[in-house]
Amino acid sequence: MLTQATLVDHFDTPGSVLMQDLLFDRMGLVDISGHYPLDEDFLARRSRQHDVASGLQVENEYPWTFAGGVNASAADYAELVIVAMNEGWDSAGHPILREDSVQTLLTDNVLNDGTNAGYGLGVLLGDGT
């Protein structure tokens, strides 16, 4: 959230617009949003979190785009996962992230008490329970 606040102040631009300009547009993602509140027509087609134990998860609204506040269609979400799993390359073979950035994204953060958080940088790791 600090990164977003700093960039928003520096560029005088909302975080959702920065994310669109700096990442989504460059990746060719067309059905993804960090804007809140979400448009009514987008609500019906976005992906929602599910887990094995209880199915569809409770919906949370995250107004901080850089800290979990992005919603996407299944196709655009899959493209983001492809980049994470393909060492930074998208499905068309274009480099999007450096390999070390992907590793940081997927490395479990350790909490102050020494336990694993279950989260990388913006990515839920494990089965979601």
trRosetta pair geometry for C-beta under 8 A, 3 or more apart (Angstrom, degrees):
i j d omega theta_ij theta_ji phi_ij phi_ji
1 4 5.6 -52 -152 38 38 111
1 5 6.2 40 151 -20 69 105
1 64 4.9 -38 -110 -156 96 152
1 66 6.7 162 -94 75 38 106
1 67 4.9 -20 -63 -32 81 145
2 5 5.7 -53 -144 38 32 111
2 6 6.2 33 156 -21 65 107
3 6 5.8 -58 -149 36 28 111
3 7 6.4 20 158 -12 64 109
3 66 5.8 -134 83 151 105 160
4 7 5.9 -61 -146 42 30 106
4 8 6.0 31 157 -21 67 109
4 15 4.5 12 -161 -109 115 132
4 18 7.7 167 -139 62 76 143
4 64 5.9 155 54 -166 161 91
4 65 6.4 151 -127 57 141 84
4 66 3.8 -166 -61 16 116 133
4 67 7.0 -100 -7 -17 138 93
5 8 5.8 -54 -142 37 27 113
5 9 6.3 26 158 -16 62 108
6 9 6.0 -58 -150 38 27 109
6 10 6.2 23 155 -18 64 112
7 10 5.6 -55 -139 39 32 110
7 11 5.9 0 171 9 69 112
7 13 7.8 -51 142 63 85 93
7 15 7.2 95 82 -105 111 76
7 18 5.7 96 136 -144 129 166
8 11 6.8 -69 -133 53 19 87
8 12 7.5 61 168 -106 54 17
8 13 6.5 -126 -133 71 56 51
8 14 6.5 14 -127 -129 108 25
8 15 5.5 -47 -71 -56 114 79
8 18 7.1 -112 -80 -18 66 141
9 12 7.3 10 -170 -71 24 55
11 18 6.5 124 63 -90 151 115
13 17 5.0 -107 171 83 103 125
13 18 5.5 125 106 -57 115 90
13 21 8.0 -19 153 14 152 142
14 17 4.8 91 64 7 85 102
14 18 7.1 -150 98 -5 44 87
14 35 7.9 57 127 -109 141 79
14 65 7.9 98 152 -13 85 139
15 18 5.5 -54 -145 37 36 113
15 19 6.2 36 157 -19 69 105
15 34 6.4 -99 118 135 88 133
15 64 6.9 5 75 -160 170 51
15 65 3.9 179 125 33 113 122
15 66 5.8 -103 -164 -21 129 93
15 69 7.8 67 107 70 131 133
16 19 5.9 -52 -146 37 29 111
16 20 6.4 33 152 -21 62 107
16 33 6.9 10 -157 -178 118 70
16 34 3.8 -170 -120 91 76 91
16 35 4.3 101 -172 -74 161 63
16 36 7.5 -171 -62 3 139 67
16 65 4.9 -178 -76 -78 60 145
16 69 7.9 -83 -82 116 91 117
17 20 5.5 -52 -147 36 33 114
17 21 6.2 25 156 -13 67 109
18 21 5.9 -61 -144 43 28 105
18 22 5.6 5 168 -2 68 120
18 65 7.7 148 59 84 94 147
19 22 6.3 -61 -125 48 22 98
19 23 5.6 -34 -171 36 62 114
19 24 6.3 54 137 -13 76 107
19 34 4.6 56 59 3 148 154
19 65 5.0 -135 -17 152 144 134
19 66 6.9 -166 -74 -75 118 71
19 70 6.8 -140 162 -92 156 117
20 23 7.6 -70 -110 55 6 72
20 24 4.9 -44 -133 48 47 124
20 25 5.9 59 161 -28 67 100
20 34 7.0 -141 -44 27 83 106
21 24 7.9 25 -3 46 17 85
21 25 5.9 -7 -125 20 30 131
22 26 7.0 -34 160 -3 27 127
23 26 6.1 -76 -149 41 18 107
23 27 6.2 3 165 -9 63 115
23 29 7.9 1 127 25 78 129
24 27 6.0 -68 -148 42 26 104
24 29 4.3 -86 -158 65 79 114
24 32 5.2 -154 -129 78 128 125
24 76 7.9 16 -141 -164 99 129
25 28 7.6 39 -178 -71 32 27
25 29 7.6 -81 -61 49 22 75
26 96 7.6 137 117 -131 108 90
27 79 6.6 136 157 139 123 129
27 80 7.9 51 158 -82 166 69
27 83 7.5 -58 -128 -58 133 144
27 90 6.1 164 -148 -92 91 145
27 96 6.0 34 -98 -120 101 133
28 79 8.0 -119 77 -171 88 161
28 90 7.9 116 34 166 110 162
28 92 7.8 45 28 -3 150 143
29 32 4.6 -1 149 11 125 132
29 72 7.1 -49 -172 -133 130 122
29 76 4.5 86 -151 -141 104 113
29 79 6.2 -170 -90 75 99 143
29 80 7.6 27 -89 -53 144 92
30 76 7.1 -149 46 -79 50 124
31 42 7.9 171 -166 -132 78 94
31 45 6.9 -71 -174 120 128 124
31 72 6.5 98 108 -163 74 68
31 73 3.8 6 119 -2 130 125
31 75 6.6 62 51 61 129 104
31 76 4.9 -164 69 -21 80 131
32 70 6.5 8 -180 -179 101 103
32 71 7.1 177 -153 94 57 47
32 72 4.0 -6 -109 -107 90 94
32 73 7.1 -99 -65 14 64 73
32 76 4.4 -145 -54 145 107 153
32 77 7.7 150 -99 -58 107 61
33 38 6.3 123 94 -122 140 89
33 39 7.6 -162 -98 13 174 95
33 42 6.0 5 9 -169 146 160
33 46 7.9 -78 35 -94 103 129
33 70 7.1 168 88 -152 36 62
33 71 5.6 -11 62 61 85 89
33 72 7.5 167 19 -81 57 54
34 65 3.4 55 176 -134 129 114
34 66 8.0 42 -154 -46 145 46
34 69 5.5 79 -155 109 81 92
34 70 4.8 -34 -88 -97 86 76
34 71 7.8 161 -85 19 37 65
35 38 6.8 121 90 -100 79 50
35 39 7.7 31 91 -23 124 86
35 65 7.9 14 -58 -89 32 118
36 61 6.4 109 -136 -174 135 108
36 62 7.9 -158 -59 83 144 41
36 63 4.9 -106 50 -114 154 74
36 69 6.6 -68 -36 -172 123 122
37 61 7.7 -30 -117 -143 76 138
38 42 5.0 -119 177 83 103 119
38 43 5.5 127 110 -70 125 81
38 46 7.3 -58 -159 -22 154 150
38 71 6.1 -7 -98 40 137 151
39 42 4.5 84 65 5 89 108
39 43 7.3 -142 94 -21 47 82
40 43 5.8 -43 -155 12 35 118
40 44 7.9 27 158 -14 60 97
41 44 6.8 -56 -167 27 37 106
41 45 7.6 1 153 7 65 112
42 45 6.4 -82 -155 49 40 93
42 46 5.9 45 159 -42 80 109
42 71 7.0 109 149 103 116 128
43 46 6.5 -53 -142 15 23 112
45 73 5.4 -18 142 -106 99 98
46 71 4.4 -3 -155 167 147 112
46 72 6.3 113 -145 71 87 17
46 73 6.1 -92 -112 -80 44 45
47 71 7.3 -178 49 -166 70 72
47 72 5.9 -2 19 81 109 69
47 73 6.5 98 -28 -180 86 19
47 74 4.9 120 -78 -80 108 61
47 77 4.7 -29 8 -14 153 157
48 56 5.9 18 119 -144 130 95
48 57 6.9 -169 159 46 92 81
48 59 7.0 -58 -139 -90 113 95
49 56 7.7 108 86 -156 53 50
49 57 4.2 -23 94 32 100 134
49 124 7.9 56 -130 24 132 156
49 128 6.5 -179 -178 -154 110 139
50 55 5.6 -41 -148 -173 98 41
50 56 5.5 -38 -100 -87 86 42
50 57 6.4 -156 -94 -15 28 87
50 128 7.6 83 98 99 36 163
51 54 6.1 30 68 43 98 75
51 55 7.3 -46 56 1 55 9
51 57 6.4 68 -4 -64 95 107
51 127 6.2 90 -151 148 102 82
51 128 4.0 -150 -93 93 111 117
51 129 5.4 139 177 -67 152 75
52 127 6.0 -39 9 -178 115 121
52 128 7.9 135 5 56 74 105
52 129 7.5 -56 46 -49 87 116
53 129 5.5 69 5 -100 134 126
54 57 7.3 89 90 -90 107 61
57 128 7.4 -106 -63 164 139 124
61 69 7.7 37 174 -126 54 93
62 65 7.9 140 118 -82 96 23
62 67 6.4 -136 178 95 126 78
62 68 4.4 -96 -168 98 176 92
62 69 3.6 -138 104 -80 94 79
63 69 5.8 -11 136 -115 4 149
64 67 4.1 6 108 40 122 108
64 68 7.1 46 79 47 90 76
64 69 5.2 162 74 -15 40 132
65 69 4.5 -87 -96 78 32 114
65 70 6.2 68 -162 -64 72 81
66 69 7.4 7 21 35 30 100
66 122 7.8 -88 170 -90 56 128
67 122 7.3 -129 -132 -99 35 89
68 122 6.6 -167 -68 -138 64 74
72 76 4.0 -123 -173 91 117 111
72 77 4.2 154 89 -58 120 80
72 80 6.9 139 26 -5 171 132
73 76 5.0 85 52 15 81 99
73 77 6.8 -147 89 -6 37 91
74 77 5.7 -57 -142 40 28 112
74 78 6.1 34 156 -24 64 107
75 78 5.8 -54 -150 32 27 113
75 79 6.8 30 151 -21 61 102
76 79 5.5 -47 -151 29 38 114
76 80 6.8 40 150 -18 64 99
77 80 5.7 -53 -157 34 36 112
77 81 6.6 34 148 -17 67 105
78 81 5.5 -55 -149 38 36 112
78 82 6.3 44 150 -26 67 101
79 82 5.4 -46 -148 30 34 117
79 83 6.8 37 152 -20 62 99
79 90 6.3 13 -171 -150 95 100
79 91 6.1 -89 -124 -4 81 116
80 83 5.8 -51 -155 31 34 112
80 84 6.7 31 149 -15 64 105
81 84 5.5 -55 -150 39 37 112
81 85 6.0 20 157 -7 71 112
82 85 6.0 -65 -139 48 27 99
82 86 5.3 6 167 -5 68 124
82 90 6.3 70 103 -151 116 49
82 91 5.0 -4 149 -58 164 90
83 86 6.2 -63 -123 49 20 98
83 88 6.2 14 -175 -144 80 25
83 89 6.9 -165 -127 73 61 23
83 90 5.4 -14 -81 -88 94 65
83 96 4.9 -46 -136 60 128 142
83 97 6.1 93 168 11 112 112
83 102 7.5 -146 145 -103 73 113
84 102 6.0 157 -143 -146 50 97
84 105 6.0 -120 -126 113 100 138
84 106 6.3 129 -175 -63 104 113
84 123 6.7 125 -134 -98 154 151
86 89 4.6 -89 129 62 112 84
86 90 7.4 143 72 -91 140 10
86 91 7.7 157 -8 -76 164 50
87 99 5.0 -4 -173 -113 97 92
87 102 5.6 -172 -143 55 39 164
88 95 5.9 17 129 -154 105 75
88 96 5.7 -160 179 60 67 71
88 97 3.8 -126 -130 74 95 73
88 98 5.9 -121 -116 94 160 3
88 99 5.5 -105 -5 -74 132 48
88 101 6.7 88 -97 63 120 101
88 102 4.8 -120 -55 -40 85 127
89 93 6.1 -10 179 -143 119 34
89 94 6.7 153 -156 74 72 32
89 95 5.7 -44 -98 -96 73 51
89 96 6.8 141 -121 10 20 86
90 93 7.2 -50 72 18 69 18
90 94 5.0 -3 37 56 109 88
90 96 5.2 83 -41 -32 96 125
95 98 7.9 38 178 -83 115 44
97 101 4.4 -120 178 86 106 127
97 102 5.3 126 106 -55 126 86
97 105 7.5 11 162 -20 162 142
98 101 4.5 96 60 1 81 105
98 102 7.3 -147 96 -6 45 83
99 102 5.6 -52 -152 33 36 113
99 103 6.6 38 151 -20 66 103
100 103 5.5 -49 -148 34 37 114
100 104 6.5 40 152 -19 65 103
101 104 5.7 -53 -151 36 33 112
101 105 6.3 41 149 -25 64 105
102 105 5.4 -52 -149 33 33 118
102 106 6.3 9 160 -1 66 112
103 106 6.2 -70 -145 49 28 96
103 107 6.1 38 156 -39 67 108
104 107 5.8 -48 -138 19 29 116
104 120 7.4 128 138 -176 44 104
104 121 5.9 12 136 0 87 133
105 120 5.1 63 154 141 42 132
105 121 5.0 -84 -118 54 50 98
105 122 6.8 -41 -147 52 88 96
105 123 5.8 69 164 -3 85 131
106 120 4.8 -57 -117 -95 16 161
106 123 6.2 -29 -96 73 57 150
106 125 7.1 112 -161 -93 64 117
107 120 5.6 105 49 -125 39 97
107 121 7.9 27 51 -12 79 88
108 116 4.6 1 153 -157 135 113
108 117 6.3 174 -178 47 81 75
108 118 6.6 4 -139 -82 108 16
108 119 7.1 102 -139 60 62 29
108 120 6.4 -65 -80 -74 35 67
108 125 5.5 -99 -86 49 91 158
109 116 7.4 121 76 -159 43 61
109 117 4.3 -5 76 22 93 134
109 119 5.7 -17 24 80 111 80
109 120 6.9 145 -25 -122 86 26
109 121 7.6 105 -53 -63 116 60
110 114 6.4 -16 -178 -147 111 33
110 115 7.2 157 -155 82 68 26
110 116 6.1 -49 -102 -100 62 51
110 117 6.9 -146 -92 -17 11 90
111 114 7.0 -39 73 30 74 19
111 115 5.1 -5 41 63 116 77
111 116 7.4 115 -1 -174 89 3
111 117 5.3 127 -50 -72 91 85
118 124 6.7 2 141 -157 91 70
118 125 5.6 -156 -175 60 50 86
118 126 5.5 -53 -149 15 95 133
119 122 7.7 107 -180 2 104 9
119 123 6.7 149 -162 77 66 47
119 124 5.9 -39 -105 -105 78 47
119 125 6.3 178 -101 8 20 91
120 123 4.2 0 53 57 109 102
120 125 5.7 95 -23 -46 89 114
124 128 5.7 59 137 -101 139 74
126 129 7.5 -91 128 35 115 71
